[in-house]
Amino acid sequence: MSRTPQKKKNTVQTFINKKAKGEKITVLTAYDSFMASLLDKAGIDAILVGDSAANVIHGYTSTLPISMDIMLAHTAAVVRGTQKALVIADMPFLSYQPSVETAIRNAGRFLKESGSEAVKIEGGMEMVPTIKRVIECGIPVMGHIGLTPQSIHRFGGPKVQGRHDKSRAYLMESALALQDAGCFSIVLELMETTIAGEITQALDTAATIGIGAGPDCDGQVLVINDMLGLRDEHFKPKFLREYANLPPIILNAVKRYIDDVTRGDFPNENESYSSS
């Protein structure tokens, strides 16, 4: 009996190998099994279960309110819909900042309870000791520097990072330290283009994944809802490219459904069950 060949699973080594070969890495967010399965079938390299779920799924104005339990549920759903893509869980606010022990425990929960293969932790130099210990425990970590949304109040809003010498030095020092700590990848968010390129060139193994950081990163990530047009119409960052505009399609489908039900056209005879 022949067996359907299984897709070769992407791992953190996929990121490292692609960086070494100069091949671009593709990442998108997802929060449910069905969307994850679509991204997986399309051939995405990795799926980030972002704490952006707080905004695009739960309606919060920041990422801060989302909890570990909710993030675990989203991540488990994504894992169930994925065969090949590497699944990375975004550690939510206060799931790792209070102590190293807290970070290890919660990062371990993502691997044990949701089935994710890596976690993402925000922060530069200040988070290196914590990230290093998490990695030493066998948990792969993606770093995240530049604009870090969990620290949005400290930044005073979404401001581009790396436009001044002090900021550029901090970003470069942080990226190198995160690589030395063992991060397989680092998200560079809302960052001046040239420093993002310099960081990418300076890193030997850690792949850079940009979002609003220009074209010179090793790969790119976008929030799936944003790139499909499923977002607040007032949210129009410069870095966002929309690949579809789904709201009008959805609105039209719902209006047709309402009309069909109201007129008694749905369900029709072919959509109903008879006694025979």
ZADO-1210 file (C-alpha; in nm, 4 decimals, padded with zeros to 6 digits):
<atoms>
<atom x="00.0000" y="00.0000" z="00.0000" code="MET" pos="1"/>
<atom x="00.1421" y="00.3363" z="-00.1017" code="SER" pos="2"/>
<atom x="00.1519" y="00.6151" z="00.1527" code="ARG" pos="3"/>
<atom x="00.1151" y="00.9848" z="00.0812" code="THR" pos="4"/>
<atom x="00.4565" y="01.1446" z="00.1407" code="PRO" pos="5"/>
<atom x="00.4614" y="01.3843" z="00.4328" code="GLN" pos="6"/>
<atom x="00.5725" y="01.7419" z="00.3803" code="LYS" pos="7"/>
<atom x="00.9187" y="01.8122" z="00.5163" code="LYS" pos="8"/>
<atom x="00.8685" y="02.0166" z="00.8325" code="LYS" pos="9"/>
<atom x="01.0306" y="02.3572" z="00.8573" code="ASN" pos="10"/>
<atom x="01.2392" y="02.4121" z="01.1685" code="THR" pos="11"/>
<atom x="01.4530" y="02.6864" z="01.3160" code="VAL" pos="12"/>
<atom x="01.7340" y="02.5415" z="01.1039" code="GLN" pos="13"/>
<atom x="01.5296" y="02.6362" z="00.7967" code="THR" pos="14"/>
<atom x="01.5723" y="03.0025" z="00.8945" code="PHE" pos="15"/>
<atom x="01.9450" y="02.9599" z="00.9533" code="ILE" pos="16"/>
<atom x="01.9954" y="02.7733" z="00.6248" code="ASN" pos="17"/>
<atom x="01.7971" y="03.0255" z="00.4212" code="LYS" pos="18"/>
<atom x="01.9965" y="03.3133" z="00.5659" code="LYS" pos="19"/>
<atom x="02.3211" y="03.1350" z="00.4807" code="ALA" pos="20"/>
<atom x="02.2033" y="03.0820" z="00.1212" code="LYS" pos="21"/>
<atom x="02.0668" y="03.4336" z="00.0821" code="GLY" pos="22"/>
<atom x="01.7114" y="03.3044" z="00.0343" code="GLU" pos="23"/>
<atom x="01.4267" y="03.5229" z="00.1595" code="LYS" pos="24"/>
<atom x="01.2105" y="03.3936" z="00.4465" code="ILE" pos="25"/>
<atom x="00.8317" y="03.4362" z="00.4416" code="THR" pos="26"/>
<atom x="00.6285" y="03.4750" z="00.7608" code="VAL" pos="27"/>
<atom x="00.2643" y="03.5672" z="00.8246" code="LEU" pos="28"/>
<atom x="00.0504" y="03.5660" z="01.1367" code="THR" pos="29"/>
<atom x="-00.2488" y="03.3369" z="01.1916" code="ALA" pos="30"/>
<atom x="-00.4791" y="03.2763" z="01.4867" code="TYR" pos="31"/>
<atom x="-00.7018" y="02.9829" z="01.3840" code="ASP" pos="32"/>
<atom x="-00.6732" y="02.6402" z="01.2250" code="SER" pos="33"/>
<atom x="-00.8430" y="02.7184" z="00.8927" code="PHE" pos="34"/>
<atom x="-00.6323" y="03.0237" z="00.8120" code="MET" pos="35"/>
<atom x="-00.3191" y="02.8384" z="00.9220" code="ALA" pos="36"/>
<atom x="-00.4026" y="02.5541" z="00.6817" code="SER" pos="37"/>
<atom x="-00.4389" y="02.8008" z="00.3925" code="LEU" pos="38"/>
<atom x="-00.1038" y="02.9654" z="00.4679" code="LEU" pos="39"/>
<atom x="00.0565" y="02.6224" z="00.5002" code="ASP" pos="40"/>
<atom x="-00.0824" y="02.5046" z="00.1648" code="LYS" pos="41"/>
<atom x="00.0404" y="02.8261" z="00.0015" code="ALA" pos="42"/>
<atom x="00.3944" y="02.7415" z="00.1153" code="GLY" pos="43"/>
<atom x="00.4619" y="02.9992" z="00.3879" code="ILE" pos="44"/>
<atom x="00.7873" y="02.9285" z="00.5732" code="ASP" pos="45"/>
<atom x="00.6586" y="03.0111" z="00.9202" code="ALA" pos="46"/>
<atom x="00.3429" y="03.1191" z="01.0999" code="ILE" pos="47"/>
<atom x="00.3679" y="03.3593" z="01.3919" code="LEU" pos="48"/>
<atom x="00.0757" y="03.3339" z="01.6320" code="VAL" pos="49"/>
<atom x="00.1058" y="03.6995" z="01.7200" code="GLY" pos="50"/>
<atom x="-00.0200" y="03.8766" z="02.0272" code="ASP" pos="51"/>
<atom x="-00.1670" y="04.1021" z="01.7565" code="SER" pos="52"/>
<atom x="-00.4651" y="03.8704" z="01.8069" code="ALA" pos="53"/>
<atom x="-00.5521" y="04.1146" z="02.0843" code="ALA" pos="54"/>
<atom x="-00.6150" y="04.3811" z="01.8187" code="ASN" pos="55"/>
<atom x="-00.7413" y="04.1999" z="01.5118" code="VAL" pos="56"/>
<atom x="-00.9404" y="03.9202" z="01.6785" code="ILE" pos="57"/>
<atom x="-01.0435" y="04.0490" z="02.0212" code="HIS" pos="58"/>
<atom x="-01.0887" y="04.4179" z="01.9458" code="GLY" pos="59"/>
<atom x="-00.8403" y="04.5666" z="02.1924" code="TYR" pos="60"/>
<atom x="-00.6515" y="04.8851" z="02.1078" code="THR" pos="61"/>
<atom x="-00.3139" y="04.7351" z="02.2080" code="SER" pos="62"/>
<atom x="-00.1548" y="04.3933" z="02.2524" code="THR" pos="63"/>
<atom x="-00.1292" y="04.4315" z="02.6294" code="LEU" pos="64"/>
<atom x="-00.4589" y="04.2730" z="02.7477" code="PRO" pos="65"/>
<atom x="-00.4280" y="03.9295" z="02.5851" code="ILE" pos="66"/>
<atom x="-00.3556" y="03.6440" z="02.8266" code="SER" pos="67"/>
<atom x="-00.1462" y="03.3281" z="02.8242" code="MET" pos="68"/>
<atom x="-00.4542" y="03.1049" z="02.8153" code="ASP" pos="69"/>
<atom x="-00.5971" y="03.2841" z="02.5113" code="ILE" pos="70"/>
<atom x="-00.2624" y="03.2777" z="02.3325" code="MET" pos="71"/>
<atom x="-00.2263" y="02.9068" z="02.4094" code="LEU" pos="72"/>
<atom x="-00.5690" y="02.8401" z="02.2579" code="ALA" pos="73"/>
<atom x="-00.4891" y="03.0358" z="01.9415" code="HIS" pos="74"/>
<atom x="-00.1508" y="02.8649" z="01.9064" code="THR" pos="75"/>
<atom x="-00.2929" y="02.5150" z="01.9530" code="ALA" pos="76"/>
<atom x="-00.5506" y="02.5875" z="01.6820" code="ALA" pos="77"/>
<atom x="-00.2794" y="02.7045" z="01.4412" code="VAL" pos="78"/>
<atom x="-00.0673" y="02.3972" z="01.5119" code="VAL" pos="79"/>
<atom x="-00.3632" y="02.1715" z="01.4303" code="ARG" pos="80"/>
<atom x="-00.3970" y="02.3398" z="01.0907" code="GLY" pos="81"/>
<atom x="-00.0279" y="02.3231" z="01.0008" code="THR" pos="82"/>
<atom x="00.1830" y="02.0489" z="00.8461" code="GLN" pos="83"/>
<atom x="00.4975" y="02.2144" z="00.7129" code="LYS" pos="84"/>
<atom x="00.5301" y="02.5724" z="00.8393" code="ALA" pos="85"/>
<atom x="00.7260" y="02.6438" z="01.1559" code="LEU" pos="86"/>
<atom x="00.4836" y="02.7670" z="01.4240" code="VAL" pos="87"/>
<atom x="00.6129" y="03.0421" z="01.6535" code="ILE" pos="88"/>
<atom x="00.4114" y="03.1516" z="01.9571" code="ALA" pos="89"/>
<atom x="00.4233" y="03.5153" z="02.0663" code="ASP" pos="90"/>
<atom x="00.4688" y="03.5391" z="02.4422" code="MET" pos="91"/>
<atom x="00.2160" y="03.7936" z="02.5755" code="PRO" pos="92"/>
<atom x="00.2769" y="04.0854" z="02.8087" code="PHE" pos="93"/>
<atom x="00.3893" y="03.9825" z="03.1607" code="LEU" pos="94"/>
<atom x="00.4311" y="03.6170" z="03.0615" code="SER" pos="95"/>
<atom x="00.8113" y="03.6549" z="03.0692" code="TYR" pos="96"/>
<atom x="00.9060" y="03.9969" z="03.2105" code="GLN" pos="97"/>
<atom x="00.8583" y="03.9327" z="03.5872" code="PRO" pos="98"/>
<atom x="01.1360" y="03.6733" z="03.6248" code="SER" pos="99"/>
<atom x="01.3485" y="03.4179" z="03.4428" code="VAL" pos="100"/>
<atom x="01.1514" y="03.1393" z="03.6109" code="GLU" pos="101"/>
<atom x="00.8228" y="03.2853" z="03.4850" code="THR" pos="102"/>
<atom x="00.9615" y="03.3093" z="03.1320" code="ALA" pos="103"/>
<atom x="01.0862" y="02.9492" z="03.1297" code="ILE" pos="104"/>
<atom x="00.7587" y="02.8164" z="03.2692" code="ARG" pos="105"/>
<atom x="00.5382" y="03.0005" z="03.0219" code="ASN" pos="106"/>
<atom x="00.7623" y="02.9375" z="02.7210" code="ALA" pos="107"/>
<atom x="00.7573" y="02.5700" z="02.8139" code="GLY" pos="108"/>
<atom x="00.3771" y="02.5774" z="02.8271" code="ARG" pos="109"/>
<atom x="00.3645" y="02.6873" z="02.4642" code="PHE" pos="110"/>
<atom x="00.5701" y="02.3858" z="02.3571" code="LEU" pos="111"/>
<atom x="00.3970" y="02.1376" z="02.5905" code="LYS" pos="112"/>
<atom x="00.0348" y="02.2526" z="02.5697" code="GLU" pos="113"/>
<atom x="00.0005" y="02.4087" z="02.2239" code="SER" pos="114"/>
<atom x="00.2604" y="02.2194" z="02.0229" code="GLY" pos="115"/>
<atom x="00.4417" y="02.5274" z="01.8950" code="SER" pos="116"/>
<atom x="00.8053" y="02.4832" z="01.8012" code="GLU" pos="117"/>
<atom x="00.9415" y="02.8211" z="01.9130" code="ALA" pos="118"/>
<atom x="00.8434" y="03.1363" z="02.1003" code="VAL" pos="119"/>
<atom x="00.8972" y="03.5054" z="02.0347" code="LYS" pos="120"/>
<atom x="01.0131" y="03.7397" z="02.3107" code="ILE" pos="121"/>
<atom x="01.0257" y="04.1183" z="02.2788" code="GLU" pos="122"/>
<atom x="01.3181" y="04.3249" z="02.4021" code="GLY" pos="123"/>
<atom x="01.6835" y="04.4001" z="02.3408" code="GLY" pos="124"/>
<atom x="01.9827" y="04.4032" z="02.5759" code="MET" pos="125"/>
<atom x="01.7608" y="04.4116" z="02.8831" code="GLU" pos="126"/>
<atom x="01.6015" y="04.0753" z="02.7949" code="MET" pos="127"/>
<atom x="01.9185" y="03.8871" z="02.6984" code="VAL" pos="128"/>
<atom x="01.9723" y="03.7061" z="03.0335" code="PRO" pos="129"/>
<atom x="01.6123" y="03.5810" z="03.0303" code="THR" pos="130"/>
<atom x="01.6224" y="03.4767" z="02.6644" code="ILE" pos="131"/>
<atom x="01.9528" y="03.2962" z="02.7130" code="LYS" pos="132"/>
<atom x="01.8111" y="03.0843" z="02.9966" code="ARG" pos="133"/>
<atom x="01.4967" y="03.0011" z="02.7989" code="VAL" pos="134"/>
<atom x="01.7120" y="02.8820" z="02.5094" code="ILE" pos="135"/>
<atom x="01.9366" y="02.6845" z="02.7458" code="GLU" pos="136"/>
<atom x="01.6225" y="02.4978" z="02.8510" code="CYS" pos="137"/>
<atom x="01.5802" y="02.3759" z="02.4934" code="GLY" pos="138"/>
<atom x="01.3185" y="02.6291" z="02.3813" code="ILE" pos="139"/>
<atom x="01.3980" y="02.8084" z="02.0514" code="PRO" pos="140"/>
<atom x="01.3505" y="03.1856" z="02.0723" code="VAL" pos="141"/>
<atom x="01.2849" y="03.4493" z="01.8086" code="MET" pos="142"/>
<atom x="01.3911" y="03.7924" z="01.9349" code="GLY" pos="143"/>
<atom x="01.2132" y="04.1201" z="01.8606" code="HIS" pos="144"/>
<atom x="01.3656" y="04.4690" z="01.8617" code="ILE" pos="145"/>
<atom x="01.2853" y="04.8108" z="01.7193" code="GLY" pos="146"/>
<atom x="00.9301" y="04.9093" z="01.8015" code="LEU" pos="147"/>
<atom x="00.8173" y="04.6509" z="02.0549" code="THR" pos="148"/>
<atom x="00.4360" y="04.6794" z="02.0890" code="PRO" pos="149"/>
<atom x="00.4283" y="04.5570" z="02.4490" code="GLN" pos="150"/>
<atom x="00.6323" y="04.8678" z="02.5366" code="SER" pos="151"/>
<atom x="00.4189" y="05.1039" z="02.3278" code="ILE" pos="152"/>
<atom x="00.3543" y="05.3383" z="02.6213" code="HIS" pos="153"/>
<atom x="00.7285" y="05.3806" z="02.6761" code="ARG" pos="154"/>
<atom x="00.7774" y="05.4776" z="02.3110" code="PHE" pos="155"/>
<atom x="00.4856" y="05.7201" z="02.3237" code="GLY" pos="156"/>
<atom x="00.3267" y="05.5637" z="02.0177" code="GLY" pos="157"/>
<atom x="00.4414" y="05.3902" z="01.6981" code="PRO" pos="158"/>
<atom x="00.7638" y="05.5787" z="01.6240" code="LYS" pos="159"/>
<atom x="01.0310" y="05.4685" z="01.3778" code="VAL" pos="160"/>
<atom x="01.3417" y="05.3437" z="01.5601" code="GLN" pos="161"/>
<atom x="01.7068" y="05.3847" z="01.4587" code="GLY" pos="162"/>
<atom x="01.7011" y="05.7400" z="01.3256" code="ARG" pos="163"/>
<atom x="01.9544" y="05.8656" z="01.5794" code="HIS" pos="164"/>
<atom x="02.3029" y="05.7437" z="01.6718" code="ASP" pos="165"/>
<atom x="02.2090" y="05.6349" z="02.0246" code="LYS" pos="166"/>
<atom x="01.9129" y="05.4345" z="01.9001" code="SER" pos="167"/>
<atom x="02.1146" y="05.2776" z="01.6184" code="ARG" pos="168"/>
<atom x="02.3901" y="05.1728" z="01.8581" code="ALA" pos="169"/>
<atom x="02.1368" y="05.0171" z="02.0965" code="TYR" pos="170"/>
<atom x="01.9669" y="04.8250" z="01.8159" code="LEU" pos="171"/>
<atom x="02.2949" y="04.6884" z="01.6780" code="MET" pos="172"/>
<atom x="02.4257" y="04.5954" z="02.0235" code="GLU" pos="173"/>
<atom x="02.0958" y="04.4282" z="02.1087" code="SER" pos="174"/>
<atom x="02.0827" y="04.2298" z="01.7842" code="ALA" pos="175"/>
<atom x="02.4360" y="04.0971" z="01.8311" code="LEU" pos="176"/>
<atom x="02.3658" y="04.0089" z="02.1948" code="ALA" pos="177"/>
<atom x="02.0433" y="03.8278" z="02.1017" code="LEU" pos="178"/>
<atom x="02.2334" y="03.6247" z="01.8431" code="GLN" pos="179"/>
<atom x="02.5030" y="03.5425" z="02.0981" code="ASP" pos="180"/>
<atom x="02.2289" y="03.4339" z="02.3409" code="ALA" pos="181"/>
<atom x="02.1125" y="03.1818" z="02.0794" code="GLY" pos="182"/>
<atom x="01.8163" y="03.3438" z="01.8999" code="CYS" pos="183"/>
<atom x="01.7602" y="03.1767" z="01.5630" code="PHE" pos="184"/>
<atom x="01.5837" y="03.4857" z="01.4313" code="SER" pos="185"/>
<atom x="01.5063" y="03.8465" z="01.5259" code="ILE" pos="186"/>
<atom x="01.2060" y="04.0558" z="01.4235" code="VAL" pos="187"/>
<atom x="01.3041" y="04.4115" z="01.3275" code="LEU" pos="188"/>
<atom x="00.9924" y="04.6299" z="01.3584" code="GLU" pos="189"/>
<atom x="00.9362" y="04.9872" z="01.2417" code="LEU" pos="190"/>
<atom x="01.3055" y="05.0532" z="01.1938" code="MET" pos="191"/>
<atom x="01.5018" y="05.2923" z="00.9724" code="GLU" pos="192"/>
<atom x="01.6016" y="05.1016" z="00.6603" code="THR" pos="193"/>
<atom x="01.9798" y="05.1384" z="00.6657" code="THR" pos="194"/>
<atom x="02.0276" y="05.0228" z="01.0267" code="ILE" pos="195"/>
<atom x="01.8041" y="04.7219" z="00.9563" code="ALA" pos="196"/>
<atom x="02.0302" y="04.6371" z="00.6620" code="GLY" pos="197"/>
<atom x="02.3433" y="04.6857" z="00.8708" code="GLU" pos="198"/>
<atom x="02.2069" y="04.4583" z="01.1438" code="ILE" pos="199"/>
<atom x="02.1187" y="04.1929" z="00.8857" code="THR" pos="200"/>
<atom x="02.4725" y="04.2022" z="00.7463" code="GLN" pos="201"/>
<atom x="02.6302" y="04.1957" z="01.0931" code="ALA" pos="202"/>
<atom x="02.4467" y="03.8807" z="01.2034" code="LEU" pos="203"/>
<atom x="02.6060" y="03.5499" z="01.1048" code="ASP" pos="204"/>
<atom x="02.3319" y="03.3031" z="01.1966" code="THR" pos="205"/>
<atom x="02.0248" y="03.4844" z="01.3305" code="ALA" pos="206"/>
<atom x="01.7888" y="03.5698" z="01.0441" code="ALA" pos="207"/>
<atom x="01.6231" y="03.9116" z="01.0497" code="THR" pos="208"/>
<atom x="01.2490" y="03.9288" z="00.9799" code="ILE" pos="209"/>
<atom x="01.1328" y="04.2784" z="00.8966" code="GLY" pos="210"/>
<atom x="00.8027" y="04.4543" z="00.9442" code="ILE" pos="211"/>
<atom x="00.8379" y="04.8169" z="00.8472" code="GLY" pos="212"/>
<atom x="01.2173" y="04.7744" z="00.8337" code="ALA" pos="213"/>
<atom x="01.2863" y="04.7903" z="00.4615" code="GLY" pos="214"/>
<atom x="01.3864" y="04.5345" z="00.1958" code="PRO" pos="215"/>
<atom x="01.7291" y="04.4314" z="00.3235" code="ASP" pos="216"/>
<atom x="01.6111" y="04.1972" z="00.6010" code="CYS" pos="217"/>
<atom x="01.6438" y="03.8212" z="00.5547" code="ASP" pos="218"/>
<atom x="01.2648" y="03.7903" z="00.5446" code="GLY" pos="219"/>
<atom x="00.9380" y="03.9705" z="00.6044" code="GLN" pos="220"/>
<atom x="00.6294" y="03.9308" z="00.8222" code="VAL" pos="221"/>
<atom x="00.2844" y="04.0906" z="00.8039" code="LEU" pos="222"/>
<atom x="-00.0339" y="04.0523" z="01.0059" code="VAL" pos="223"/>
<atom x="-00.2616" y="03.8360" z="00.7915" code="ILE" pos="224"/>
<atom x="-00.5696" y="04.0497" z="00.8597" code="ASN" pos="225"/>
<atom x="-00.3866" y="04.3647" z="00.7513" code="ASP" pos="226"/>
<atom x="-00.2594" y="04.2261" z="00.4209" code="MET" pos="227"/>
<atom x="-00.6088" y="04.0934" z="00.3378" code="LEU" pos="228"/>
<atom x="-00.7739" y="04.4271" z="00.4114" code="GLY" pos="229"/>
<atom x="-00.9481" y="04.2916" z="00.7223" code="LEU" pos="230"/>
<atom x="-00.8488" y="04.5841" z="00.9389" code="ARG" pos="231"/>
<atom x="-00.9565" y="04.9203" z="01.0712" code="ASP" pos="232"/>
<atom x="-00.9841" y="05.1489" z="00.7681" code="GLU" pos="233"/>
<atom x="-00.7879" y="05.4156" z="00.9582" code="HIS" pos="234"/>
<atom x="-00.4895" y="05.1827" z="01.0098" code="PHE" pos="235"/>
<atom x="-00.2700" y="05.2559" z="00.7078" code="LYS" pos="236"/>
<atom x="00.0991" y="05.2290" z="00.7993" code="PRO" pos="237"/>
<atom x="00.3479" y="05.3081" z="00.5236" code="LYS" pos="238"/>
<atom x="00.4951" y="04.9572" z="00.5291" code="PHE" pos="239"/>
<atom x="00.1658" y="04.7744" z="00.4705" code="LEU" pos="240"/>
<atom x="00.0908" y="04.6341" z="00.1251" code="ARG" pos="241"/>
<atom x="-00.2643" y="04.5005" z="00.0844" code="GLU" pos="242"/>
<atom x="-00.2834" y="04.1861" z="-00.1276" code="TYR" pos="243"/>
<atom x="-00.6642" y="04.1664" z="-00.1128" code="ALA" pos="244"/>
<atom x="-00.9596" y="04.3789" z="-00.0073" code="ASN" pos="245"/>
<atom x="-01.1992" y="04.1276" z="00.1453" code="LEU" pos="246"/>
<atom x="-01.4488" y="04.3449" z="00.3404" code="PRO" pos="247"/>
<atom x="-01.6595" y="04.4381" z="00.0321" code="PRO" pos="248"/>
<atom x="-01.6752" y="04.0713" z="-00.0708" code="ILE" pos="249"/>
<atom x="-01.7858" y="03.9660" z="00.2769" code="ILE" pos="250"/>
<atom x="-02.0394" y="04.2490" z="00.3026" code="LEU" pos="251"/>
<atom x="-02.1900" y="04.1559" z="-00.0337" code="ASN" pos="252"/>
<atom x="-02.2165" y="03.7879" z="00.0627" code="ALA" pos="253"/>
<atom x="-02.3876" y="03.8692" z="00.3930" code="VAL" pos="254"/>
<atom x="-02.6317" y="04.1106" z="00.2252" code="LYS" pos="255"/>
<atom x="-02.7229" y="03.8434" z="-00.0319" code="ARG" pos="256"/>
<atom x="-02.7791" y="03.5939" z="00.2493" code="TYR" pos="257"/>
<atom x="-03.0026" y="03.8376" z="00.4383" code="ILE" pos="258"/>
<atom x="-03.1998" y="03.9047" z="00.1195" code="ASP" pos="259"/>
<atom x="-03.2415" y="03.5332" z="00.0381" code="ASP" pos="260"/>
<atom x="-03.3617" y="03.4481" z="00.3894" code="VAL" pos="261"/>
<atom x="-03.5939" y="03.7488" z="00.4016" code="THR" pos="262"/>
<atom x="-03.7537" y="03.6555" z="00.0666" code="ARG" pos="263"/>
<atom x="-03.7887" y="03.2905" z="00.1690" code="GLY" pos="264"/>
<atom x="-03.5494" y="03.1809" z="-00.1049" code="ASP" pos="265"/>
<atom x="-03.3075" y="03.0142" z="00.1363" code="PHE" pos="266"/>
<atom x="-03.3198" y="02.7289" z="00.1991" code="PRO" pos="267"/>
<atom x="-03.4828" y="02.6012" z="-00.1190" code="ASN" pos="268"/>
<atom x="-03.6062" y="02.2503" z="-00.1969" code="GLU" pos="269"/>
<atom x="-03.2605" y="02.1271" z="-00.2962" code="ASN" pos="270"/>
<atom x="-03.1194" y="02.2529" z="00.0341" code="GLU" pos="271"/>
<atom x="-03.3867" y="02.0803" z="00.2482" code="SER" pos="272"/>
<atom x="-03.4293" y="01.7192" z="00.3633" code="TYR" pos="273"/>
<atom x="-03.7332" y="01.5147" z="00.2610" code="SER" pos="274"/>
<atom x="-03.8949" y="01.2216" z="00.4462" code="SER" pos="275"/>
<atom x="-03.7631" y="00.9670" z="00.1934" code="SER" pos="276"/>
</atoms>
